[in-house]
Amino acid sequence: MNTVNVEIESRGSYEEAEVSNSRNTQSTLARPDFRKTCDALLVTLLEDGNRRHAAMMARLADPAVLRRFFIRSTIENVHRIELMRKINPLVCVKAATSDPLLCKKWGLYAADEGLHSRMFARDLHTLGVGDDVIYATRPLFSTELLCGYLYHTLEEEGPMAVVASGYYVESISRMSQPGWLDKMEAVLGASATRGSRAHLLLDAQDEHIDLAWNLSMRLVKTPADERRFVEHVKKLHGLLAAYVGEVFEVVLGEDAGASATTADVVRPLRLEQSA
């Protein structure tokens, strides 16, 4: 798609991105005790990651660094969502005959999520970063690793990892994004986080954490499934840790276009998996 067409599409899809057709309709939470265990794990992983990245995060006190970090990480949000738009529908194919309800509900959720990249693009446009810049920027290696992991497990094991990624991303966003966006607004202004705020609000209104959890639990039926689900969550978090480190390397490196080496990205994955 050329730049002109992308820009025309973006203007017409801001509003559509905020239209939701997916919400949690299950009145009771599936496997609530296991949910408490997984939520507690996420808190632990997030706190551990914050400690490991403390020195890097301190660099964000420099407004210029913070601006560059926000722009590059938001560009990656656009890429990750649009790459997931190719992966998420494959869950429906896998579940079509074995679990039609999962097929339907995940399909609606994935269709909505696939357009949410426009919310983040809106924030970039506010900061003067156009779609030409967004789509000329290659995805990070950590994002490519995420896609590879999800494609591989989807083919070899089934859709558990992909659906678990919904629970993981929705939960981590709820835990970390409000404070992060407060920090961004203090430097960049409220208009620069309008799309990100709208995204959080939509997820909260439609109870997307519970939706993703309840759909995940349709795939978790045995103690072995529980252990595998936890393994997926840890690996997904390891990829997030790698992503944060890679963005910092791009932003703070001597070459502003540099990307992390394979060793730099894989190292935090090993650390996270041992948590």
C-alpha positions in Angstrom: 0.0 0.0 0.0 1.5 3.3 -0.9 1.8 6.2 1.5 -1.1 8.2 0.1 -3.5 5.3 0.4 -2.4 4.5 3.9 -3.0 8.1 5.0 -6.5 8.1 3.4 -7.3 4.8 5.1 -6.1 6.1 8.5 -8.3 9.2 8.4 -11.3 7.0 7.7 -10.5 4.4 10.3 -9.8 6.3 13.5 -13.5 6.2 14.4 -14.0 2.6 13.3 -11.1 1.6 15.5 -13.1 2.7 18.5 -16.2 0.7 17.6 -16.2 -2.5 19.6 -18.1 -5.7 18.7 -16.4 -7.8 21.4 -17.1 -7.9 25.1 -17.0 -10.4 27.9 -20.5 -12.0 28.1 -19.6 -14.7 30.6 -21.2 -13.8 34.0 -18.8 -15.9 36.0 -15.1 -16.0 35.8 -13.6 -19.3 34.7 -11.2 -21.1 37.1 -11.0 -18.1 39.6 -8.3 -19.7 41.8 -6.0 -20.3 38.8 -6.7 -16.7 37.7 -5.4 -15.4 41.1 -2.3 -17.4 40.6 -1.7 -16.1 37.1 -2.4 -12.5 38.1 0.0 -12.8 41.0 2.6 -14.1 38.6 2.2 -11.2 36.3 2.7 -8.8 39.2 5.9 -10.6 40.1 7.2 -10.6 36.5 6.3 -6.9 36.1 8.0 -5.9 39.3 11.1 -7.9 38.4 11.2 -6.4 35.0 11.0 -2.9 36.4 14.0 -3.6 38.7 16.0 -4.9 35.8 15.2 -1.9 33.6 15.5 0.7 36.4 18.8 2.1 35.1 17.5 2.4 31.6 14.1 3.8 32.7 16.0 6.5 34.7 17.2 7.9 31.3 13.6 8.8 30.6 14.0 11.8 32.9 15.5 13.5 29.9 12.5 14.8 27.9 14.2 14.3 24.6 15.0 10.6 25.4 11.4 10.1 26.6 10.0 11.5 23.4 12.1 9.3 21.2 11.3 6.2 23.4 7.6 6.9 23.2 7.6 7.4 19.5 9.7 4.2 18.8 7.7 2.1 21.2 4.4 3.4 19.8 5.5 2.6 16.3 6.2 -0.9 17.5 2.7 -1.1 18.9 1.3 -0.4 15.5 3.5 -3.1 13.9 2.8 -5.7 16.6 -1.0 -5.2 16.3 -1.0 -5.4 12.6 1.2 -8.5 12.6 -1.1 -10.1 15.1 -3.9 -9.3 12.7 -2.5 -12.1 10.5 -2.0 -14.5 13.4 -5.2 -14.2 15.4 -7.6 -15.4 12.7 -5.7 -18.7 12.6 -7.0 -19.5 16.1 -10.5 -19.5 14.6 -9.4 -21.9 11.9 -8.0 -24.3 14.5 -11.1 -24.0 16.8 -13.7 -24.0 14.1 -14.7 -27.7 14.5 -13.5 -28.4 18.1 -14.9 -25.3 19.8 -17.3 -23.1 17.7 -17.9 -20.7 20.7 -14.2 -20.0 21.0 -14.1 -19.6 17.2 -16.8 -17.0 17.3 -15.8 -15.0 20.4 -12.1 -14.9 19.5 -13.0 -13.9 15.9 -14.9 -10.9 17.2 -12.2 -10.0 19.6 -9.4 -10.4 17.1 -11.3 -8.4 14.5 -11.6 -5.4 16.9 -8.0 -5.7 18.1 -6.7 -5.8 14.6 -7.8 -2.2 13.9 -6.6 -0.8 17.2 -3.3 0.1 15.6 -5.0 3.2 14.3 -5.5 4.4 17.9 -1.7 4.3 18.4 -1.1 5.8 15.0 -3.2 8.7 15.9 -0.9 9.6 18.8 2.1 9.4 16.5 0.4 11.7 14.0 -0.2 14.2 16.8 3.6 14.2 17.3 4.3 14.8 13.7 5.1 11.1 12.8 3.2 10.1 9.7 2.3 6.8 8.3 5.1 7.0 5.9 7.6 6.9 8.8 5.7 4.3 10.7 5.6 1.8 7.8 9.2 2.6 6.7 10.4 1.4 10.1 11.1 -2.3 10.3 9.7 -4.2 13.2 12.1 -5.0 16.1 13.7 -8.4 16.3 11.8 -9.1 19.5 8.5 -8.6 17.7 9.7 -11.0 15.0 10.5 -13.5 17.7 7.0 -13.1 19.2 5.4 -13.8 15.8 7.6 -16.8 15.2 6.8 -18.2 18.6 3.1 -17.8 18.1 3.1 -19.2 14.6 5.2 -22.2 15.8 3.1 -23.1 18.8 -0.1 -22.6 16.9 1.0 -25.1 14.3 2.6 -27.6 16.7 0.3 -27.4 19.8 -2.8 -25.5 19.0 -4.0 -22.0 19.8 -3.3 -21.8 23.6 -0.2 -19.5 23.3 -2.0 -17.1 21.0 -5.1 -16.9 23.2 -2.9 -16.6 26.3 -1.2 -13.6 24.7 -4.6 -11.9 24.8 -4.8 -12.4 28.5 -1.2 -11.4 29.0 -1.3 -8.2 26.9 -4.6 -7.0 28.3 -3.5 -7.6 31.9 -0.1 -6.0 31.5 -1.6 -3.0 29.8 -4.1 -2.5 32.7 -1.2 -2.8 35.2 1.4 -0.6 33.6 -0.2 1.8 31.0 -2.1 4.3 33.2 1.0 5.4 35.1 3.1 5.3 31.9 0.7 7.5 30.1 0.6 10.0 33.0 4.3 10.3 32.6 4.0 10.8 28.8 1.3 13.4 29.2 3.4 15.5 31.6 6.0 15.9 28.9 4.3 15.4 25.6 0.8 16.7 26.4 -2.6 15.0 26.6 -3.2 15.0 22.8 -0.2 12.7 22.3 -1.9 9.9 24.4 -5.4 10.4 23.2 -5.4 7.1 21.2 -3.7 5.1 23.9 -6.2 6.4 26.5 -9.1 5.5 24.2 -7.6 2.0 23.8 -7.4 1.5 27.6 -11.0 2.7 28.1 -12.4 0.4 25.4 -10.6 -2.6 26.9 -12.0 -1.7 30.4 -15.5 -1.1 29.2 -15.7 -4.4 27.3 -13.9 -6.4 30.1 -11.3 -7.6 27.7 -9.1 -9.1 30.4 -11.9 -11.3 31.6 -12.9 -12.1 28.0 -9.3 -13.2 27.0 -9.0 -15.2 30.3 -12.3 -17.0 29.9 -11.5 -17.9 26.3 -8.0 -19.1 27.4 -9.6 -21.3 30.0 -11.6 -23.1 27.3 -8.2 -24.5 26.3 -7.0 -25.2 29.9 -8.5 -28.5 31.1 -5.8 -30.4 33.0 -3.0 -29.7 35.4 -0.6 -30.2 32.5 -2.5 -27.5 30.6 -2.2 -25.1 33.5 1.6 -25.6 33.6 1.8 -25.0 29.9 -0.3 -21.9 30.1 2.0 -20.5 32.8 5.0 -21.3 30.6 3.5 -19.4 27.7 2.8 -16.4 30.0 6.5 -16.4 31.2 7.8 -16.6 27.6 5.5 -13.9 26.5 6.8 -11.7 29.3 10.3 -12.5 28.3 9.6 -11.3 24.8 8.2 -8.0 26.3 11.4 -7.6 28.4 13.4 -8.1 25.2 11.3 -5.5 23.4 11.8 -2.9 26.1 15.6 -3.4 26.0 15.7 -3.3 22.2 13.8 0.0 22.1 16.2 1.5 24.5 19.1 0.3 22.4 17.6 1.9 19.4 16.9 5.1 21.2 20.1 5.4 23.2 22.6 3.7 20.8 25.2 5.7 19.0 23.5 4.8 15.8 19.8 5.8 16.2 18.8 3.2 13.7 20.7 0.3 15.4 18.8 -2.7 16.6 19.7 -5.1 19.3 21.8 -8.1 18.6 20.4 -11.6 18.9 22.4 -12.1 22.1 21.0 -8.9 23.6 17.4 -10.0 22.9 17.7 -13.6 23.9 19.5 -12.9 27.2 16.4 -11.5 29.0 14.2 -14.3 27.6 16.3 -16.8 29.4 16.2 -14.7 32.6 12.4 -14.4 32.4 11.8 -18.0 31.8 13.7 -18.9 35.0 11.5 -16.6 37.1 
